[in-house]
Amino acid sequence: QDLQLKNGRFFSANDVNDNRNVAVLGSDAAEELFSGQNMGEILGEYFLIGNSKFRVVGVLDSRGTTAFGNQDNEIFIPYTTAANKIFKTDNFSSIQFKVADINLMNVTVAQVKEKFADFRNVELDDADFSIFTSEDLLSLANQVTGIFTTLLASIAAISLLVGGIGISNIMLVSVTERTKEIGLRKAVGAKKKDILIQFIIEAIILTLLGGILGIILGILLGWIIGYFTDVDFAITVSSISLATGVSIAIGLIFGFAPAYKASKLDPIDALRYE
């Protein structure tokens, strides 16, 4: 892994060979364990993992959050210490390797697979282990993201359709209740175009207000989730612009039919309407 130290050092060969109780802390883990202390002064301090005391030998620079969680909450200890003192087993569920040259990725994967097959005394075709590269994990993450994006887009489309039908019904009721007003406006010279534009604008205002409320609630929800979890939410100008544009489009599309109906009313019949 590409780990950069903020303070202290990484593990030495003696730390690994002697199963020493030493640890390198992520920046958030250090803040949580030694809240209020200067991060440069916690080197040599001790903390507990279970019943075992560990000495801090290093603190990492912030690495941020990924799809797999907050990397700054991680604590690193020698693998020998983990195997012999914490988990008390020689079995490992996973091992991570860093390739020195990205161009040698495929060659390295083949070599690692061959070594593990020899170690486990199995044929390559019958290997009882899996090797994943960062590209494999990225592809998997993109597939999962794509599924969720499609699901959310479907839910959003249904919600917009239902909302649009609701706006259309509201505007139809408004046209019915204001029939005399429409007739009066036409009687004093208002054109069909004026009535059409008036009701379309009213529909757009309704959907725009709903869109603004949705944006505010979305920002608040993102802030609340980010506050209580390690997930970071990014609010971009493009996403706000898209939400605003969709709101206007919904008002225009679903408000047109009621507005057109209002513009086609005969002024004499409208004034007689009870």
Buried (B, 14 or more C-beta within 10 A) or exposed (E): EEBEEBBBEEBEEEBBEEBBBBBBBBBBBBBEBBEEEEBEEBBEBEBEBEEEEBEBBBBBEEBEBEEEEBBBBBBBBBEBBBBEBBEEEEEEEEEEEEBEEEEEEEEBBEEBBEEBBEEEEEEEEEBEEEBEBEEEEEEEEEEEEEEEEEEEEEEEEEEBEEBBEBBBEBBBEBBEEBBEBBBBBBEEEBEEEEBBEBBBBBBBEBBBEBBBEBBEEBEEEBEEEBEEEEEEEEEEEEEBEEBBEBBBBBBBBBBBBBBBBBBEBEBEEBBEEE
